[in-house]
Amino acid sequence: MTDQTALSFRRATRSDLKAIIDLLANDALGQGREVVSDEPDAAYLAAFEAIERDANQILAVGTLADGTIAACLQPSFIPGLSRHGQWRGQIESVRVAEAARGQGAGRQMMAWAIAECKKRGCGLVQLTSDKTRGDAIRFYESLGFVASHEGLKLSL
């Protein structure tokens, strides 16, 4: 990875929302479910505020040296009774800008997120990826993630 694609990570701010939404919408699935506009929709603002209030959530951005947002993700830290009271990290909303793909930005971002989970005492990290995202699934597998469970969802 060159200095051009080396990322720094930080908590997202309200002023980052437009860039995050643009990243989320920048694929076939996101185009059908995200609302891209000049100002973030009220639903995004409410979600951002809820994430900010929750100590077990981090909405993070990866920025290039010039401050450009090139990636985003959301690690959540989940307490549980199973596995002897083990905490787990759940990583969602993983996106890398097209210009930064294939240059190690995703690996750097996931390493950062996994380190955050370790800092919080998580004993495992989990994520989901839409079955149509073959490249993303292969990427996660290359990091050591294993499709050990069948994920199910119910839209409400």
trRosetta pair geometry for C-beta under 8 A, 3 or more apart (Angstrom, degrees):
i j d omega theta_ij theta_ji phi_ij phi_ji
1 5 5.0 -114 -164 86 93 107
1 6 5.7 121 131 -75 117 68
1 103 5.7 96 -120 154 79 81
1 104 3.7 -104 -67 65 112 140
1 105 7.2 133 -127 -58 129 56
1 108 6.7 23 -56 -43 171 131
2 5 5.5 78 55 20 75 91
2 6 7.2 -113 104 -24 38 86
2 103 7.2 -53 21 -171 85 121
3 6 5.3 -36 -139 10 39 120
3 65 6.3 21 158 -37 90 143
4 64 6.8 -6 177 -154 50 120
4 65 7.2 -82 -120 15 33 115
5 64 7.0 -50 -117 -113 30 101
5 70 7.4 -160 -143 155 69 167
5 100 5.5 145 -137 -141 102 87
5 103 4.2 -86 -158 127 175 135
5 104 6.5 113 117 59 128 90
5 105 5.4 -102 177 -62 104 100
6 64 7.6 101 67 -138 52 61
6 65 7.0 48 67 -48 94 96
6 108 7.3 176 -144 -124 53 168
7 62 3.7 0 -172 -178 139 110
7 63 6.4 123 -154 54 76 31
7 64 6.7 -51 -102 -80 63 46
7 70 6.2 -127 -100 64 111 119
7 71 6.2 -16 -123 27 155 126
7 100 7.8 63 -65 -163 114 146
7 105 5.7 90 -32 -141 127 87
7 108 5.3 145 38 109 110 136
7 109 6.4 2 72 -68 158 82
7 112 7.9 -91 98 -24 115 146
8 62 7.0 148 67 -156 33 60
8 63 5.3 -30 60 61 88 88
8 65 7.9 98 -9 -88 112 46
9 60 5.5 14 -172 178 102 125
9 61 7.2 171 -143 86 59 39
9 62 5.3 -29 -91 -98 77 71
9 63 7.8 161 -89 15 28 74
9 109 7.2 134 -86 -124 122 67
9 112 4.8 126 -18 -177 160 159
10 60 6.7 161 84 -149 26 82
10 61 6.4 -19 63 59 75 82
10 63 7.0 -9 20 3 107 117
11 58 6.1 -102 -106 -156 87 88
11 59 6.8 70 -161 70 70 63
11 60 6.1 -63 -104 -100 36 67
12 16 4.3 -126 -159 74 91 143
12 17 7.4 103 162 -68 125 57
12 20 6.2 21 -135 -58 150 141
12 48 7.6 -98 106 -139 119 106
12 59 4.4 -56 30 115 123 98
12 60 6.2 -164 -28 -114 86 13
12 61 4.9 98 -88 -22 86 102
12 72 7.0 33 -72 -133 131 109
13 16 5.2 107 54 -4 64 102
14 17 6.0 -19 -170 -20 46 115
14 45 7.6 37 -141 -129 104 82
14 48 6.3 112 -107 142 72 148
15 18 8.0 -35 176 15 45 98
16 19 5.5 -64 -168 47 63 111
16 20 5.7 63 137 -27 88 107
16 61 5.4 -123 -165 -37 148 150
16 69 6.1 124 -148 -79 100 150
17 20 5.6 -59 -144 38 33 111
17 21 6.1 31 161 -18 69 106
17 40 4.4 -33 131 -54 132 150
17 44 5.8 121 -170 143 125 125
17 45 7.3 6 -127 -84 168 63
17 48 6.0 -56 -93 -72 121 151
18 21 6.0 -56 -147 37 28 109
18 22 6.4 31 152 -21 62 107
18 38 7.6 -14 -122 -178 130 32
18 39 7.6 -67 -82 -124 111 26
18 40 6.1 -127 -72 -52 64 91
19 22 5.6 -53 -149 35 32 115
19 23 6.6 33 152 -19 64 102
19 61 7.3 51 99 -127 124 140
19 69 4.2 95 146 56 147 144
19 72 7.8 150 117 -49 89 129
20 23 5.7 -54 -153 34 33 111
20 24 6.4 31 151 -18 66 106
20 59 7.4 13 -127 173 159 117
20 61 6.7 -103 -78 -86 99 108
20 69 7.2 -74 -61 158 63 153
20 72 4.8 102 -126 -96 88 167
20 93 7.9 22 -176 165 106 130
21 24 5.6 -54 -146 38 34 112
21 25 6.1 24 157 -13 67 112
21 34 5.9 159 -169 -177 82 125
21 35 7.5 -47 -167 74 131 56
21 36 6.1 160 136 -104 110 68
21 40 6.1 167 -28 -111 147 95
21 44 6.1 -25 -78 -120 125 156
22 25 6.0 -64 -144 43 27 105
22 26 6.3 40 154 -43 63 108
22 36 6.4 80 -95 -126 62 115
23 26 5.7 -52 -148 14 30 120
23 69 7.4 -100 -41 129 131 112
23 71 7.3 126 -143 -137 154 25
23 72 5.3 139 77 18 154 117
23 95 4.0 137 156 112 108 142
23 96 7.8 100 -155 1 118 3
23 97 6.3 -78 -109 -75 101 71
24 30 5.0 176 146 -140 57 129
24 34 5.0 142 110 -88 105 149
24 72 7.5 -53 -51 71 85 135
24 93 6.4 -34 -99 -150 109 96
24 95 6.0 -130 -79 -35 47 155
25 30 4.3 -170 -126 143 26 111
25 31 5.7 86 -175 -85 79 48
25 34 3.8 -122 -82 74 94 139
25 36 4.9 -87 25 -57 176 116
26 30 6.1 1 31 74 33 146
26 31 7.9 65 -106 -58 13 85
26 95 7.0 110 49 -166 107 131
26 97 7.5 30 73 -126 168 55
26 98 6.8 -124 160 -34 136 101
27 30 4.9 82 50 16 75 107
27 31 6.9 -137 88 -16 33 89
27 133 7.9 35 157 -102 156 107
28 31 6.0 -51 -148 26 26 114
28 32 7.2 15 158 -10 57 108
28 132 7.8 -83 77 127 124 137
29 32 6.3 -71 -165 38 32 105
29 33 6.6 -13 158 11 69 117
29 130 5.9 157 -87 13 163 170
29 132 7.0 150 -59 71 119 127
29 133 7.5 -56 -6 -58 141 106
30 33 6.2 -83 -141 51 33 88
30 34 4.9 2 -179 -2 81 123
31 34 7.1 -46 -100 41 16 93
35 41 4.7 35 92 -28 136 143
35 43 7.6 86 32 48 136 119
35 44 7.6 -140 62 -32 103 117
37 40 7.1 147 64 -102 95 18
37 41 6.3 99 26 -52 129 80
40 44 4.2 -101 178 80 115 134
40 45 5.7 138 105 -52 116 83
40 48 7.8 42 133 -16 160 138
41 44 5.1 97 62 4 76 100
41 45 7.4 -143 100 -4 42 88
42 45 5.4 -54 -149 37 39 114
42 46 6.2 39 155 -20 70 104
43 46 5.8 -52 -147 36 31 110
43 47 6.4 31 153 -18 64 107
44 47 5.7 -55 -147 39 32 111
44 48 6.2 36 153 -23 66 106
45 48 5.7 -52 -147 34 30 113
45 49 6.5 29 155 -18 63 105
46 49 5.8 -55 -149 36 31 110
46 50 6.5 31 153 -18 64 106
47 50 5.7 -55 -149 36 33 111
47 51 6.4 33 153 -19 66 105
48 51 5.7 -55 -149 36 31 112
48 52 6.3 34 152 -22 65 107
48 59 6.9 -73 -130 26 73 166
49 52 5.5 -52 -147 34 32 115
49 53 6.5 29 155 -18 64 106
50 53 5.9 -58 -149 36 31 108
50 54 6.4 23 156 -19 65 113
51 54 6.0 -65 -146 36 30 108
51 57 4.6 -119 -153 126 75 142
51 58 8.0 104 174 -132 106 5
51 59 4.9 50 145 -26 151 117
51 74 7.2 -79 -135 -140 138 124
52 59 7.8 -50 -63 22 66 116
54 57 4.2 51 90 11 113 115
56 76 6.1 47 138 -167 89 71
56 77 4.3 -123 -157 61 86 88
56 78 7.1 105 170 -73 135 41
56 79 7.9 -90 -114 -17 148 86
57 74 6.7 -10 -166 -173 91 101
57 75 7.8 163 -152 91 43 53
57 76 5.4 -12 -103 -109 72 79
57 77 7.7 -138 -62 17 34 77
58 74 6.7 175 85 -149 54 55
58 75 5.2 8 51 57 104 90
58 76 7.9 -166 25 -78 64 40
58 116 6.6 -87 34 177 156 154
59 72 7.4 -2 -180 -169 79 106
59 74 5.1 -16 -104 -104 64 96
59 93 7.8 -11 -131 78 85 148
60 72 6.7 163 90 -151 54 59
60 73 5.8 -13 61 63 98 73
60 74 7.1 166 18 -91 75 41
60 75 7.1 17 1 11 123 93
60 112 7.6 -154 140 121 157 127
60 113 7.5 -170 47 -88 146 89
61 69 4.8 -51 -172 -133 129 108
61 71 6.8 143 -165 83 54 57
61 72 5.1 -25 -104 -97 67 81
62 69 7.3 105 70 -157 48 62
62 70 5.6 -63 99 69 94 83
62 71 3.5 8 41 57 119 109
62 72 7.1 -143 13 -65 78 35
62 96 7.9 -16 55 -113 135 79
62 105 6.6 143 119 -172 150 101
62 108 7.3 116 -142 102 145 107
62 109 5.2 -82 -49 -95 148 105
62 112 7.6 156 -91 31 109 155
63 67 5.6 -20 -178 -151 130 32
63 68 6.4 148 -156 72 76 36
63 69 5.6 -46 -97 -94 78 49
63 70 6.6 126 -128 12 26 86
64 67 7.0 -34 70 34 71 19
64 68 4.6 2 35 55 114 93
64 70 5.3 80 -39 -24 95 129
64 100 7.6 -147 -68 -89 111 126
69 72 7.0 21 176 -56 116 97
69 97 7.5 129 115 -43 64 128
70 96 6.7 10 149 -158 80 70
70 97 4.6 -94 -152 20 61 121
70 99 7.2 -94 -132 75 104 95
70 100 4.2 85 -179 -35 122 155
70 105 6.0 -94 129 -151 122 151
71 94 8.0 -12 -172 -166 98 64
71 95 6.4 177 -149 93 58 57
71 96 4.7 -12 -102 -107 99 66
71 97 6.6 -105 -61 -4 55 79
71 100 6.6 -98 -49 89 96 151
71 105 5.7 -176 -50 158 135 115
71 106 7.4 176 -119 -88 138 53
71 109 4.9 -114 147 -85 154 145
72 93 6.2 -46 119 136 100 103
72 94 7.6 -173 93 -135 56 28
72 95 5.3 8 51 52 86 96
73 91 6.0 -7 177 -169 122 97
73 92 7.2 147 -168 79 72 37
73 93 5.7 156 -138 89 41 75
73 94 4.5 17 -105 -99 107 66
73 95 7.3 177 -69 21 68 58
73 109 6.1 128 -7 166 134 118
73 113 5.8 -53 106 -78 145 139
74 91 7.2 146 78 -157 49 49
74 92 4.8 -29 68 70 102 87
74 93 4.5 46 8 41 107 119
75 89 5.5 -22 -162 -167 105 108
75 90 7.1 140 -158 74 52 47
75 91 5.3 -23 -97 -99 71 74
75 92 8.0 160 -86 23 24 67
75 113 4.9 169 -62 -155 123 96
75 116 5.4 140 62 93 166 133
75 117 6.2 -132 -161 -62 136 89
76 89 7.1 145 73 -160 47 55
76 90 4.4 -17 59 60 101 100
76 91 7.8 -170 19 -76 70 29
76 92 6.9 19 -6 8 109 111
77 87 6.0 4 -178 179 89 123
77 88 7.8 167 -154 85 48 37
77 89 5.9 -24 -101 -102 64 69
77 90 7.9 -159 -70 21 20 77
77 117 7.1 172 -99 -123 90 67
77 120 4.7 -93 -120 155 143 158
77 122 6.3 -124 -134 -65 88 114
78 87 6.5 151 77 -161 46 69
78 88 5.1 -21 62 63 102 83
78 89 7.5 164 17 -96 84 18
78 90 5.8 48 -15 -13 124 112
79 85 7.6 -19 -171 -172 88 72
79 87 5.5 -39 -101 -102 52 85
80 83 6.9 48 96 39 116 97
80 85 7.1 170 91 -151 52 31
80 86 6.2 -15 67 73 99 63
80 87 6.9 144 19 -106 80 33
80 88 6.4 10 6 3 129 103
81 85 5.9 -17 -133 -91 41 59
82 86 7.0 -51 97 40 59 95
83 86 3.7 -40 104 18 113 129
83 123 6.3 -162 140 80 135 146
83 124 7.6 -60 178 1 175 122
86 122 7.6 71 170 -160 86 48
86 123 4.0 -58 -157 26 122 136
86 124 7.0 51 147 8 134 93
87 120 6.4 -114 125 128 150 97
87 121 5.4 76 38 99 135 88
87 122 4.6 -94 107 -101 95 60
87 123 6.5 124 59 3 58 80
88 117 7.9 -12 179 -158 39 120
88 122 5.4 83 -137 -154 21 105
88 123 6.7 -53 -84 55 66 73
88 124 5.0 -19 -122 71 96 85
88 125 7.0 161 -171 -96 76 27
88 126 6.0 12 169 6 125 107
89 113 7.4 153 159 157 139 88
89 114 7.5 160 78 -121 157 46
89 116 7.4 125 -127 95 143 85
89 117 3.2 -59 -44 -118 155 124
89 120 7.0 119 -79 60 104 127
89 122 4.2 10 -29 -141 92 174
89 124 7.3 -151 31 104 75 44
89 125 4.3 -19 69 -113 109 79
89 126 7.2 162 85 24 57 60
90 125 7.8 175 -77 -160 22 60
90 126 5.7 -21 -107 72 66 88
90 127 6.8 133 -165 -90 55 54
91 94 6.2 39 148 -55 105 115
91 110 7.5 60 -175 -128 168 79
91 113 5.3 68 -111 158 129 146
91 117 7.9 -72 -55 -54 101 130
91 125 6.4 27 -16 -179 111 105
91 126 7.5 -178 19 89 77 38
91 127 4.4 -35 64 -86 91 114
92 127 6.9 177 -72 -137 48 86
92 128 7.6 10 -103 42 83 86
94 106 7.6 71 170 -141 115 94
94 109 7.2 138 -148 121 97 132
94 110 7.6 26 -135 -80 138 89
94 127 7.2 15 -15 -157 133 144
94 136 7.6 137 89 -151 119 122
96 100 5.3 -117 175 88 99 106
96 101 5.3 127 108 -80 119 77
96 105 5.1 135 -144 99 128 120
96 106 5.0 -81 -41 -70 148 88
96 109 6.9 -157 -81 2 104 151
97 100 4.8 71 64 15 88 105
97 101 7.3 -139 93 -29 43 83
97 105 8.0 -33 42 110 77 165
98 101 5.8 -43 -152 4 35 118
100 103 5.8 -100 -171 46 54 120
100 105 4.1 24 156 -14 113 161
101 105 7.0 -81 -86 44 31 117
101 106 7.2 34 -126 -29 66 114
104 107 5.1 -55 -159 42 65 115
104 108 5.8 66 144 -24 84 103
105 108 5.7 -58 -148 38 31 111
105 109 6.2 32 154 -21 67 108
106 109 5.6 -55 -145 36 31 112
106 110 6.3 25 159 -15 66 106
106 139 6.1 -31 133 -175 149 141
107 110 6.0 -56 -144 39 28 106
107 111 6.2 32 155 -21 64 107
107 143 7.1 -180 -122 -91 76 108
108 111 5.8 -54 -148 34 29 113
108 112 6.5 32 152 -20 62 104
109 112 5.7 -54 -154 33 31 113
109 113 6.5 27 152 -17 65 106
110 113 5.5 -52 -145 38 36 111
110 114 6.2 36 156 -19 68 105
110 140 7.9 179 -119 -111 152 68
110 143 5.7 -57 127 -123 153 159
111 114 5.9 -54 -144 38 29 110
111 115 6.3 32 153 -20 62 107
112 115 5.7 -58 -152 36 29 113
112 116 6.6 32 150 -21 64 103
113 116 5.6 -50 -152 32 34 114
113 117 6.6 36 149 -19 64 102
113 125 7.6 116 125 -150 97 142
114 117 5.5 -50 -152 34 36 114
114 118 6.5 39 149 -19 65 102
114 125 5.6 -79 -116 -38 81 165
115 118 5.6 -50 -149 35 35 113
115 119 6.4 41 151 -24 65 102
116 119 5.6 -50 -150 31 33 115
116 120 6.6 24 153 -12 64 107
117 120 5.9 -63 -152 41 32 106
117 122 4.0 -54 176 43 90 140
117 125 5.0 95 105 -87 176 108
118 121 7.7 54 -179 -65 33 17
118 122 6.6 -80 -76 50 29 86
122 125 6.3 78 127 -71 138 72
125 145 7.9 -82 96 -97 96 99
127 140 6.6 -135 72 -129 128 142
127 145 6.8 -46 41 -129 104 152
128 151 5.1 128 -118 -143 118 170
129 133 5.1 -105 168 72 104 126
129 136 4.8 -166 -158 115 141 120
129 137 5.2 -172 88 -75 140 75
129 140 6.3 -164 -20 -9 143 146
130 133 4.8 89 67 -4 85 105
130 136 7.8 59 48 59 73 140
131 137 7.7 26 -134 -56 40 143
133 136 3.8 -4 147 29 117 121
133 137 6.1 133 99 -23 77 86
134 137 5.7 -56 -146 36 32 111
134 138 6.3 30 157 -16 67 105
135 138 5.8 -55 -149 38 31 110
135 139 6.3 36 150 -23 64 106
136 139 5.4 -52 -150 33 33 116
136 140 6.5 30 154 -17 66 103
137 140 5.9 -53 -148 36 32 108
137 141 6.4 32 152 -18 64 107
137 147 7.8 17 -162 -65 111 121
138 141 5.6 -55 -147 39 32 113
138 142 6.4 37 152 -25 64 104
139 142 5.7 -55 -153 31 30 113
139 143 6.9 25 150 -15 62 105
140 143 5.7 -58 -157 35 37 111
140 145 4.1 -35 159 46 95 139
141 144 7.8 130 -174 -7 33 6
141 145 5.9 -87 -85 69 37 80
141 146 7.4 79 -124 -93 77 41
141 147 7.6 -29 -88 -23 105 93
